Amino acid sequence: MPICIECSFPDTPMIISQNRRESARFRDFFARLGGAALICACFFLPLSVALLNLCALFMAVCWLLSGKPAAVLGIFRRSPSATLACALFALLAASLIYTTAPFGYGLEILAKYRKLLYLPIVFSLVSDAPTLRRKAVDAFMGGCAVLLLVSYFKLITVLLGTAIFVDRHGFSLVYHITHSFFMAMFIFFLVERAMAAATTRKQRRAYIAVALLAGFNLFSITPGRTGWMICLALLAFSFLRRCSWRRMTVGALLVAALAALTWQSSSIVSVRVREIVKETRRYQPGQSRTSMGMRYDWWHNAVTLFAESPWLGKGVGSFPGEQKRLVAALGQRTQATDNPHNDYLFFAEQTGVCGLALFLALLVAPTIEGRRRPIEGRRLLEGVALAMALGCLANSLLFDSHQGHFYILMTGLLLAEDSENLT
């Protein structure tokens, strides 16, 4: 005779339903907490590595507890960029098997690339939360605004006769390359918002005013050539996407006039540009100690090491030791470094052609994937990819914590926009 479990335990369905509700509340709580951590991480992107890492790790923990990892395979199907980011991290992790670096150091360098795993996490957290996406982007712009205010505050204190707030970072909270990068991105985001169709005239004026303040800070206070190049490229990109040939001609003349004015009025720009020419002319392989001279040495070293192991590279974290060996063999005095200040060469040296191909795909895929997104988000996404692609020519931006997290977090945010409606 069959036994009816529900008859024997009449409260069983109620208990199961209650457990399910409690489990759903538990998952929803951590999903919301993970979203809050994402907003905080975006705010600290241009301000603090320590707080950025803390918020990003907390976001990842909350994501694990939210139950969203169960849908990660669906994320990989919907977002090739998320798949590429994880594949690049997996290749770096696999290179620990054959890396020429000590295992502990290789593991330390691999940990710096954990940011790659955040792309599917961010995508998962915000794909069905448009308000969270908007708040996270606003938080990043808020962080840039704080960085700008701090920079002007330091400048004002110097003009008033005290330099107690000026430290190794000069008129900033971060290194000048990092500061200039985020000022360039801040200007780009402000300009894009100012030109958006939904922006009112009052808002447009406010965005342009703040962009001009950031532009003065970038070109007259900050000695970051990377940010200058990125800013000019992004502004050209913004106007090329919108303007007719007649307007572009007028715009080009205005930009030329502005560039000439900046060259004459900003000693920083003229001096730093002349330095590139002078340092290049006086470059001596293995002997230079200038900014560009050392980069030329590092790039040459990276190309040489890549040629020795072109397919899979020499493994994650291998560059410092391999460069030391190479410099000793050549009898040079090249400055030691932990990366060649060029992400393309860095990935080629560590992971060979395979890693370089994945890195290039990670830069290109979001722009292709973003074609199905709304126009405003698509332009921001393309600008972020363009900035990263240019910046990585003279810096290892994905390796760096500030810029690397920025690219991954912002790509995840912008790719997730309206992704729930895509098939």
VOLUMPA-540480 format. One record per residue (C-alpha): x negated, y negated, z; residue number from 0; residue in three letters. Coordinates in pm, 1 decimal, always signed. Each point is the difference from the previous one (the first is absolute). Example, Ala and Ser with C-alpha at 12.3 -4.5 7.8 and 13.67 -1.06 7.14 Angstrom:
// VOLUMPA-540480
R         X         Y         Z  paba  kolse
R   -1230.0    +450.0    +780.0     0    ALA
R    -137.0    -344.0     -66.0     1    SER
// end
This chain:
// VOLUMPA-540480
R         X         Y         Z  paba  kolse
R      +0.0      +0.0      +0.0     0    MET
R    -157.3    -337.5    -105.6     1    PRO
R     -82.4    -246.9    +271.7     2    ILE
R    +103.1    -364.8     -43.2     3    CYS
R    -286.6    -211.9    +129.9     4    ILE
R    +207.0    -317.3      -4.1     5    GLU
R    +269.3    +178.7    +207.8     6    CYS
R    -256.9    +121.6    +250.2     7    SER
R    -169.4    -343.1     +13.8     8    PHE
R    +264.7    -257.3     -90.6     9    PRO
R    -232.4    -296.0     +70.7    10    ASP
R    -265.5    +115.1    -252.3    11    THR
R    +117.9    -213.4    -298.5    12    PRO
R     +20.1    -306.4    +223.4    13    MET
R    -351.1     +58.4    +136.6    14    ILE
R    -140.7     +47.9    -351.9    15    ILE
R    +171.1    -318.2    -122.7    16    SER
R    -130.3    -196.2    +297.6    17    GLN
R    -354.7    +127.3     -56.3    18    ASN
R     +20.4    -102.7    -362.7    19    ARG
R    +114.4    -348.8     +92.4    20    ARG
R    -279.6     -35.1    +254.5    21    GLU
R    -252.7    +125.4    -254.8    22    SER
R    +128.6    -249.8    -257.1    23    ALA
R     -24.6    -284.3    +252.2    24    ARG
R    -352.7    +112.3     +87.6    25    PHE
R    -105.0      -2.7    -366.8    26    ARG
R    +171.8    -330.8     -67.2    27    ASP
R    -170.5    -159.6    +300.5    28    PHE
R    -347.2     +96.1    -122.8    29    PHE
R     +83.8    -101.3    -355.3    30    ALA
R     +91.6    -348.2    +124.6    31    ARG
R    -308.0      -7.3    +223.5    32    LEU
R    -216.4     +99.4    -296.9    33    GLY
R    +154.5    -283.7    -201.1    34    GLY
R     -84.7    -246.7    +276.9    35    ALA
R    -357.6    +130.2      +5.0    36    ALA
R     -18.6     -48.9    -378.5    37    LEU
R    +109.9    -361.7     +35.8    38    ILE
R    -266.5     -57.5    +265.8    39    CYS
R    -264.9    +168.0    -216.8    40    ALA
R     +88.7    -229.5    -291.4    41    CYS
R     -24.1    -304.5    +225.6    42    PHE
R    -346.7     +97.8    +124.5    43    PHE
R    -128.0     +88.8    -350.7    44    LEU
R    -191.2    -327.9     -44.0    45    PRO
R     -71.7     -57.1    +369.1    46    LEU
R    -134.2    +296.2    +198.9    47    SER
R    -142.0    +340.3     -97.4    48    VAL
R     +52.4    +143.9    +348.3    49    ALA
R    +366.1     -99.6     +27.5    50    LEU
R     +62.4     +97.4    -362.2    51    LEU
R    -137.6    +349.9     +54.8    52    ASN
R    +188.2     +38.9    +326.1    53    LEU
R    +333.8     -96.0    -157.7    54    CYS
R     -59.9    +214.3    -308.8    55    ALA
R     -83.4    +308.8    +206.8    56    LEU
R    +302.8     -57.3    +221.8    57    PHE
R    +213.2     -29.8    -314.2    58    MET
R    -130.7    +337.4    -119.5    59    ALA
R     +77.9    +165.5    +335.2    60    VAL
R    +352.9    -140.9      -1.2    61    CYS
R     +46.9    +121.5    -356.1    62    TRP
R     -95.4    +352.8    +104.5    63    LEU
R    +255.7      -9.9    +282.1    64    LEU
R    +273.5    -150.6    -217.9    65    SER
R     +60.0    +316.6    -201.3    66    GLY
R     -85.1    -178.2    -325.8    67    LYS
R    -297.9    +228.2     -80.7    68    PRO
R    +257.4    +260.2    -103.9    69    ALA
R     +69.5    -211.8    -309.0    70    ALA
R    -363.6     -56.3     -96.3    71    VAL
R     +19.0    +231.7    -303.5    72    LEU
R    +282.4    -214.3    -133.8    73    GLY
R    -219.1    -307.4     +44.1    74    ILE
R    -275.5    +160.9    -206.8    75    PHE
R    +250.4     +72.0    -275.6    76    ARG
R    +130.2    -357.3      +2.8    77    ARG
R    -336.6    -174.8     +35.4    78    SER
R    -309.5    +113.7    -194.6    79    PRO
R    -195.5    -270.3    +183.7    80    SER
R     +66.5    +171.1    +334.1    81    ALA
R    -116.5    +328.7    -148.9    82    THR
R    -319.2    -158.9    -136.0    83    LEU
R     -82.7    -163.1    +334.9    84    ALA
R     +29.6    +331.9    +182.0    85    CYS
R    -190.7    +182.2    -274.3    86    ALA
R    -287.9    -247.5     +28.3    87    LEU
R     -12.4     +49.3    +376.6    88    PHE
R      +8.7    +378.8     -48.4    89    ALA
R    -294.4     -19.9    -241.5    90    LEU
R    -198.0    -210.3    +246.5    91    LEU
R     +81.5    +249.5    +275.9    92    ALA
R    -102.9    +293.4    -221.3    93    ALA
R    -333.0    -171.1     -71.2    94    SER
R     -91.1     +53.2    +366.3    95    LEU
R     -84.7    +354.3    -106.9    96    ILE
R    -291.0    -109.7    -218.3    97    TYR
R     -83.5    -352.6    +118.9    98    THR
R    -367.4     -76.2     +53.7    99    THR
R     +91.6    -219.6    +297.2   100    ALA
R      +4.1    +136.0    +357.2   101    PRO
R    +342.8    +153.5     +61.0   102    PHE
R     +81.5    -242.3    +283.4   103    GLY
R     -77.0    -305.1    -212.3   104    TYR
R    +190.8    +142.3    -295.6   105    GLY
R    +300.6     +53.2    +226.0   106    LEU
R     -31.7    -357.9    +126.9   107    GLU
R      +7.0    -138.2    -355.6   108    ILE
R    +289.4    +228.7     -93.3   109    LEU
R    +197.7    -143.4    +293.7   110    ALA
R     -32.2    -344.9    -159.0   111    LYS
R    +197.3    +132.9    -296.2   112    TYR
R    +292.6    +122.8    +210.1   113    ARG
R    +176.3    -312.8    -121.8   114    LYS
R     +63.3    +189.9    -325.3   115    LEU
R    +243.6    +224.8    +188.2   116    LEU
R    +204.5    -301.2    +105.5   117    TYR
R    +140.0     -55.8    -350.4   118    LEU
R    +259.1    +281.5     +14.0   119    PRO
R     +70.2     -89.1    +364.6   120    ILE
R     +83.0    -361.6     -84.6   121    VAL
R    +199.4    +112.7    -303.0   122    PHE
R    +199.1    +236.0    +220.3   123    SER
R     +67.1    -256.7    +273.1   124    LEU
R    +124.5    -279.9    -223.6   125    VAL
R    +151.5    +170.9    -305.7   126    SER
R    +350.2     -25.0    +150.1   127    ASP
R     -62.2    -313.5    +209.7   128    ALA
R      -7.3    -319.3    -213.2   129    PRO
R      +8.2    -221.4    +309.1   130    THR
R    -309.0    +172.5    +138.7   131    LEU
R    -180.9     -46.6    -332.2   132    ARG
R     +76.2    -369.8      -3.5   133    ARG
R    -105.3     -46.7    +363.9   134    LYS
R    -328.0    +186.3     -60.4   135    ALA
R     -90.7    -220.8    -298.6   136    VAL
R    +100.7    -310.2    +197.6   137    ASP
R    -216.0    +120.4    +289.4   138    ALA
R    -302.0     +21.5    -230.0   139    PHE
R     +60.3    -353.7    -123.1   140    MET
R     +41.7    -109.9    +361.6   141    GLY
R    -337.7    +152.1     +84.3   142    GLY
R    -158.5    -187.5    -292.0   143    CYS
R    +161.0    -322.5    +125.9   144    ALA
R    -153.4     +56.6    +344.6   145    VAL
R    -340.5     +63.9    -161.1   146    LEU
R     +36.0    -327.7    -191.7   147    LEU
R     +98.3    -195.1    +312.4   148    LEU
R    -292.4    +140.1    +198.4   149    VAL
R    -236.7     -98.2    -279.8   150    SER
R    +126.9    -358.5      -1.5   151    TYR
R      -6.9      -9.8    +380.0   152    PHE
R    -368.7     +95.1      -1.0   153    LYS
R     -71.6    -260.7    -265.7   154    LEU
R    +178.4    -273.2    +198.9   155    ILE
R    -195.9     +84.3    +315.8   156    THR
R    -324.5     -40.9    -195.2   157    VAL
R    +116.9    -334.0    -142.6   158    LEU
R     +78.3    -108.7    +356.7   159    LEU
R    -355.8     +72.6    +105.3   160    GLY
R      +4.9    +349.7    +151.9   161    THR
R     -84.0    +336.6    -148.3   162    ALA
R     +86.2    +222.7    +295.5   163    ILE
R    +262.6    +186.0    -204.2   164    PHE
R    -229.3     +62.0    -297.7   165    VAL
R    -160.3    +343.4     +22.5   166    ASP
R    -163.5    +243.0    -244.3   167    ARG
R    +314.9     -13.3    -215.0   168    HIS
R     -27.7    -377.5     -47.0   169    GLY
R    +337.0    -162.3     -61.5   170    PHE
R    +191.2    +327.2     +23.1   171    SER
R     +84.2    +300.1    +214.8   172    LEU
R    -145.4    +243.2    -254.4   173    VAL
R    -292.5     +34.5    -238.5   174    TYR
R      +2.8    -259.2    -279.2   175    HIS
R     +58.3    +258.9    -276.3   176    ILE
R    +300.8    +134.8    +189.5   177    THR
R    +130.4    -350.8     +69.4   178    HIS
R     -26.7    -105.5    -362.0   179    SER
R    +169.7    +319.3    -118.4   180    PHE
R    +302.0     -55.1    +222.9   181    PHE
R     +22.8    -370.6     -83.1   182    MET
R     +11.1     +95.8    -367.9   183    ALA
R    +274.1    +256.0     +66.1   184    MET
R    +190.0    -248.5    +218.2   185    PHE
R      -3.8    -259.0    -278.9   186    ILE
R    +117.4    +261.4    -250.6   187    PHE
R    +290.4    +112.9    +218.7   188    PHE
R     +99.8    -363.9     +63.7   189    LEU
R     -11.3     -86.8    -369.9   190    VAL
R    +204.8    +308.1     -89.0   191    GLU
R    +262.9     -93.3    +257.0   192    ARG
R      +3.7    -359.4    -118.4   193    ALA
R     +69.3    +113.7    -357.2   194    MET
R    +260.8    +260.3     +94.5   195    ALA
R    +346.3     -63.0    -140.9   196    ALA
R    +171.6     +17.9    +339.2   197    ALA
R    -225.6    -263.6    +158.0   198    THR
R    +163.0    -333.8     +77.9   199    THR
R    -166.6    -332.0     -84.3   200    ARG
R     -72.9     -70.0    +367.1   201    LYS
R    -157.1    +342.9     +47.3   202    GLN
R    -201.1     -40.8    -318.8   203    ARG
R    -150.3    -324.8    +124.1   204    ARG
R     -90.6    +159.2    +333.5   205    ALA
R    -167.3    +297.7    -168.7   206    TYR
R    -198.7    -225.5    -232.5   207    ILE
R    -109.7    -223.9    +288.3   208    ALA
R    -132.5    +294.5    +200.7   209    VAL
R    -164.8    +143.1    -313.3   210    ALA
R    -184.1    -330.3     -52.4   211    LEU
R    -122.1      +5.3    +361.1   212    LEU
R    -120.8    +357.0     -46.9   213    ALA
R    -161.7     -94.8    -332.4   214    GLY
R    -194.8    -286.5    +158.3   215    PHE
R    -110.9    +234.1    +276.6   216    ASN
R    -108.9    +264.0    -251.6   217    LEU
R    -197.3    -223.8    -235.3   218    PHE
R    -129.9    -267.8    +236.7   219    SER
R     -57.7    +177.5    +331.8   220    ILE
R     -48.4    +371.5     -71.8   221    THR
R    -323.1    +114.6    -174.2   222    PRO
R    +163.0    +317.5    -135.3   223    GLY
R     -59.6     +41.7    -373.6   224    ARG
R    +207.6    +318.4      -9.1   225    THR
R    +307.8    -190.5    +112.2   226    GLY
R     -60.4    -276.2    -255.7   227    TRP
R     -13.2    +246.9    -286.4   228    MET
R    +306.4    +189.7    +120.0   229    ILE
R    +201.2    -317.2     +57.8   230    CYS
R     -66.3    -135.4    -348.6   231    LEU
R     +79.0    +336.9    -158.1   232    ALA
R    +326.6     +34.9    +193.2   233    LEU
R    +114.8    -352.4     -83.5   234    LEU
R     -73.5     +62.6    -366.6   235    ALA
R    +192.7    +325.8     +25.2   236    PHE
R    +301.0    -171.4    +159.1   237    SER
R     +26.5    -265.7    -267.6   238    PHE
R     -74.7    +228.9    -292.4   239    LEU
R    +290.5    +219.5    +101.9   240    ARG
R    +244.9    -290.4      -4.9   241    ARG
R    -103.5    -285.5    -222.8   242    CYS
R     +25.9     -74.2    -370.8   243    SER
R    -311.2     -71.6    -206.6   244    TRP
R     +67.2    -375.0     +21.1   245    ARG
R     +22.8      +8.5    +378.4   246    ARG
R    -304.5    +225.1     +23.0   247    MET
R    -201.2    -248.9    -206.7   248    THR
R     +99.1    -283.3    +231.5   249    VAL
R     -69.6    +223.6    +299.9   250    GLY
R    -345.2     +92.0    -134.1   251    ALA
R     -87.4    -368.2     -37.1   252    LEU
R    +119.0     -70.9    +353.6   253    LEU
R    -197.9    +294.0    +137.5   254    VAL
R    -310.9    -117.6    -186.7   255    ALA
R     +42.5    -349.7    +144.3   256    ALA
R     +55.9    +144.2    +348.4   257    LEU
R    -307.3    +222.1     -36.9   258    ALA
R    -212.4    -298.1    -103.3   259    ALA
R    +132.0    -201.3    +295.5   260    LEU
R     -68.8    +286.9    +237.8   261    THR
R    -350.2     +40.5    -139.6   262    TRP
R     -75.0    -365.2     +64.0   263    GLN
R    +172.8     -34.0    +337.1   264    SER
R     -77.9    +336.0    +158.6   265    SER
R    -367.6     +50.8     +72.5   266    SER
R     +73.3    +357.9    +106.6   267    ILE
R    +128.7    +103.7    -343.4   268    VAL
R    -282.1    -159.5    -200.5   269    SER
R    -270.7    +126.2    +235.4   270    VAL
R    +134.0    +356.1     +16.0   271    ARG
R     +44.6     +25.6    -376.5   272    VAL
R    -349.2    -134.6     -64.6   273    ARG
R    -131.9    +257.4    +246.9   274    GLU
R    +128.1    +282.3    -222.3   275    ILE
R    -193.9    -137.0    -298.3   276    VAL
R    -316.1     -68.2    +200.2   277    LYS
R      +3.7    +334.8    +181.9   278    GLU
R     +56.5    +187.4    -324.5   279    THR
R    -286.6    -176.7    -176.0   280    ARG
R    -241.4     +63.3    +288.4   281    ARG
R    +111.1    +356.7     +60.9   282    TYR
R    -283.9    +248.6     +52.2   283    GLN
R    +101.0    +367.2     +35.6   284    PRO
R     -56.3    +128.2    +350.9   285    GLY
R    -134.5    -333.5    +124.1   286    GLN
R    +291.9    -245.4      +6.7   287    SER
R    +170.5     -92.0    +325.4   288    ARG
R    +264.6    -227.6    -147.1   289    THR
R    +372.9     +77.5      -6.4   290    SER
R      +5.2     +86.7    -372.2   291    MET
R    -350.7    +146.6      -3.7   292    GLY
R     +86.0    +257.2    +266.5   293    MET
R    +320.1     +87.8    -184.6   294    ARG
R    -192.8     +63.4    -320.7   295    TYR
R    -230.3    +237.6    +192.1   296    ASP
R    +291.3    +182.6    +163.2   297    TRP
R    +183.7     +36.6    -330.8   298    TRP
R    -310.1    +137.9    -169.2   299    HIS
R     -53.5    +244.3    +287.1   300    ASN
R    +362.0    +116.5     -17.8   301    ALA
R     -20.1     +57.6    -377.0   302    VAL
R    -321.9    +198.0     +42.5   303    THR
R    +151.7    +217.2    +274.3   304    LEU
R    +315.9     +52.3    -203.9   305    PHE
R    -210.3    +123.2    -293.1   306    ALA
R    -155.9    +262.7    +230.2   307    GLU
R    +341.5    +149.2     +91.1   308    SER
R    +249.8    -129.3    -257.3   309    PRO
R    +291.1    +241.5     +47.7   310    TRP
R     +70.3     +20.7    +372.7   311    LEU
R    -252.3    -248.3    +136.8   312    GLY
R    -211.5     +41.2    +309.5   313    LYS
R    +285.2      +3.0    +250.2   314    GLY
R    +174.2    -243.9    +230.3   315    VAL
R    -240.8    -210.4    +207.3   316    GLY
R    -300.4     +99.6    -207.9   317    SER
R     -95.6    -342.1    -134.8   318    PHE
R    -216.4    -136.2    +288.0   319    PRO
R    -218.7    +310.5     +23.1   320    GLY
R     -24.8     +51.3    -374.3   321    GLU
R     -84.4    -365.6     -56.5   322    GLN
R    -274.6     +19.2    +262.7   323    LYS
R    -146.3    +306.1    -173.4   324    ARG
R     +18.2    -166.1    -341.6   325    LEU
R    -155.3    -327.0    +117.1   326    VAL
R    -288.3    +189.5    +163.4   327    ALA
R     -56.9    +200.8    -318.2   328    ALA
R      -7.1    -317.8    -211.4   329    LEU
R    -220.5    -184.5    +248.5   330    GLY
R    +238.9    -295.9     +17.9   331    GLN
R    +108.7    -228.9    +282.9   332    ARG
R    +369.9      +8.9     -75.5   333    THR
R    +219.5    -104.7    +292.7   334    GLN
R    +176.4    +293.8    +168.6   335    ALA
R    +383.0      +4.1      -6.6   336    THR
R    +285.4    +241.4     +69.1   337    ASP
R    +173.5     -75.3    -333.1   338    ASN
R    -104.2    -147.9    -336.5   339    PRO
R    +253.0    -286.7     +14.0   340    HIS
R    +183.3    +133.8    -302.2   341    ASN
R    +280.9    +247.6     +58.6   342    ASP
R     -20.4    +148.6    -349.3   343    TYR
R    -365.8     +91.5     +47.6   344    LEU
R     +63.4    +102.4    +361.2   345    PHE
R    +260.9    +258.9     -96.5   346    PHE
R    -213.4    +115.3    -293.0   347    ALA
R    -296.7     +59.4    +230.9   348    GLU
R    +202.8    +175.9    +269.7   349    GLN
R    +247.7    +201.8    -208.0   350    THR
R    -124.8     -18.4    -357.9   351    GLY
R    +217.0     -33.6    -307.0   352    VAL
R    +291.0    +169.9    +176.7   353    CYS
R     +14.9    -253.5    +281.6   354    GLY
R     -56.8    -294.7    -232.0   355    LEU
R    +287.0    +116.4    -222.3   356    ALA
R    +232.3     +30.7    +300.1   357    LEU
R     -97.9    -345.3    +124.8   358    PHE
R     +60.4    -157.4    -341.6   359    LEU
R    +334.6    +180.0     -20.2   360    ALA
R     +91.6    -133.7    +345.4   361    LEU
R     -58.4    -354.4    -128.3   362    LEU
R    +194.2     +49.3    -323.6   363    VAL
R    +287.4    +228.5    +108.7   364    ALA
R    +184.3    -255.1    +220.7   365    PRO
R     +26.8    -244.7    -290.7   366    THR
R    +147.0    +270.9    -223.0   367    ILE
R    +224.4    +131.8    +274.7   368    GLU
R    +109.2    -353.4     +84.9   369    GLY
R    +151.3     -59.7    -343.9   370    ARG
R    +324.2    +147.9    +127.7   371    ARG
R     +10.8    -232.6    +299.9   372    ARG
R    +167.4    -344.9     +22.2   373    PRO
R    -192.6    -274.6    -179.1   374    ILE
R    -113.6    -192.9    +311.6   375    GLU
R    -141.6    +306.7    +170.5   376    GLY
R    -154.3    +118.4    -325.9   377    ARG
R    -196.8    -322.0     -44.0   378    ARG
R    -127.3     +14.7    +356.8   379    LEU
R     -98.7    +362.5     -48.1   380    LEU
R    -189.4     -76.2    -319.6   381    GLU
R    -173.5    -293.2    +166.8   382    GLY
R    -107.7    +213.2    +295.3   383    VAL
R    -144.6    +261.7    -236.5   384    ALA
R    -176.4    -267.6    -206.7   385    LEU
R    -154.5    -157.4    +310.9   386    ALA
R    -125.4    +337.3    +120.6   387    MET
R    -140.2     +95.0    -339.7   388    ALA
R    -194.0    -327.2     -27.1   389    LEU
R    -112.9     -10.8    +361.6   390    GLY
R    -141.3    +352.2     -17.5   391    CYS
R    -248.5    -109.7    -267.1   392    LEU
R    -218.2    -173.3    +259.7   393    ALA
R    +130.2    +149.7    +326.8   394    ASN
R    +113.3    +335.1    +138.7   395    SER
R    +346.8    -126.0     +85.3   396    LEU
R    +173.4    +335.0     +46.3   397    LEU
R    -280.3     +99.3    +236.8   398    PHE
R     +43.1    -323.5    +196.3   399    ASP
R    +270.7     +12.4    +263.9   400    SER
R    +177.7    -332.5     -66.0   401    HIS
R     +28.0     +13.7    -377.5   402    GLN
R     +33.3    +377.0     -19.2   403    GLY
R    +296.8      +3.9    +236.8   404    HIS
R    +149.0    -295.8    -186.2   405    PHE
R      -3.1    +183.2    -332.0   406    TYR
R    +150.3    +319.4    +139.8   407    ILE
R    +264.2    -158.9    +222.9   408    LEU
R    +108.6    -260.4    -254.1   409    MET
R      +9.9    +254.7    -282.9   410    THR
R    +219.4    +226.7    +211.0   411    GLY
R    +231.3    -288.4     +89.7   412    LEU
R     +42.0    -126.7    -355.0   413    LEU
R     +30.9    +342.4    -160.6   414    LEU
R    +273.7    +100.6    +244.0   415    ALA
R    +218.2    -293.1    -107.2   416    GLU
R    +329.9    +143.9    -128.6   417    ASP
R    -171.3    +338.4     -42.5   418    SER
R    +301.1    +171.5    +156.6   419    GLU
R    +194.8     -91.3    -314.4   420    ASN
R    -254.5    +154.2    -235.1   421    LEU
R     +38.0    +345.4    -143.4   422    THR
// end
